Amino acid sequence: MTGLIQRERDRCRAGRRRRGRGDRDWGARAPESRPLDDEALAHDYLGTAHLLLGDLDAATTAIRPILDLPADRQISWIKKRLGRFAGMLRTEPYTGSPAADDLYDEIRALAA
């Protein structure tokens, strides 16, 4: 099991490096030319990678743009991805963390 976790962490680190390069290209595009689906998914992937690496603050920052979307833009797949993210907040090392609990509650409120 430890080998599987290490491989997943390595994959996440590589994804963060690629995402950093993509952010520079992405930021050069006008906001109206950036599809919501692509942008939200990128934030979800980055937040998930940060969670897997144990960095709750960075994970929260990464998904904040999704959480701040107006209700009419919170489409079903975004809520599904956020539900998966929230589930991860109920596992170690986040169990019992007040910050993780607050973020979990915020995500669950969006799904309601």
N, C-alpha and C positions, 0 to 999 in steps of 0.2 A: 504494500500500500504506500509506503514511504516513497518508493521510486516513482509511482504514479503521480503523487503530489508534487514531487520535485520536477517531473517533466511538465506538468501543468504550469507550475510557477515559471519555469524557463520559457515556456511558450508565451506566457503573459508578459514577461519582461521583453521578449522580442517584439511582441505586439505593441507595447508601449513605445519602444524605439521607433517602430514603423509609424505609429500614430503621431508621434512628435513631428516626423517629416511631413506627414499628411496634413497636420494642422497648419503648417506654414503655407502649403498650397491652398488649403481650404480657406484660410483667412484672406487670401488674396482675391477670392471670388466675392461678388456682391451678394448680400444676404438673400435677395430674391431669387438668385440663381442656384441656391443650395436647397435641394429637396429636403423637406421635413423628415421623411423616412430615413434618408441617409444620415442626416445630422443626428437625429435621436438615437439611431442605432450605434453610431460612433461613440456617443456619450455613454450609452449603456455598456458597450464593450469595454471602454476605458474604465468606467466605474467598477465593472466586474473584475477586471484585471487587478485594479487596486485592492479590492476586497480579498482576492486570492493571495495577494502579496502582503496582506495584513495592514494596509494603510487606509483606515476608515475615513480620515479627514480628506484625503485625496479622492477617495471613492465618492464621498458626499459632494465634493466640489464638481466632480465629473458629471454626476447625474442631476445637479441642481437645474441646468437648463431644461431638462425634461420635466422635473417637478414643477417648474414655473410656467409651463405651457398653459394657455387657457383651456378650460374644460372641453371646448369644442374641438381642440386639437389633440386631446388625449384619446387617440384612437385605440381600438381593442388590442392590437398587438403591442402597443406601448405599455398598456396596463398589464398585459401578460408578462412582458419582460421585467417590468418593475416588480411584479409579484414574485418572480424568480429571485430577483435581487433581494427583496424583503426576506425571502426564505433563507438566504445566505446569512442574513443578520441574526438569525436564530441559531446559528451554529458557532462552534469555537473558531476563532478566539473572541467572538463578539457577545457570547452569552453573558448576560448580566451587565453589559456596558450601558450606562445611561444614554450616551450619544447614539449607540446602535438602536436602543429602544425608542428613542425619539424619532430617529429616521424611519424605523419600521412603522411607527404609528402614523407618520406623515404619509408614507407610501400607501398604507392600508386605507387611510382616509380618502385618497384619490380614487381607489378602487370601489369605494362605497357608492 
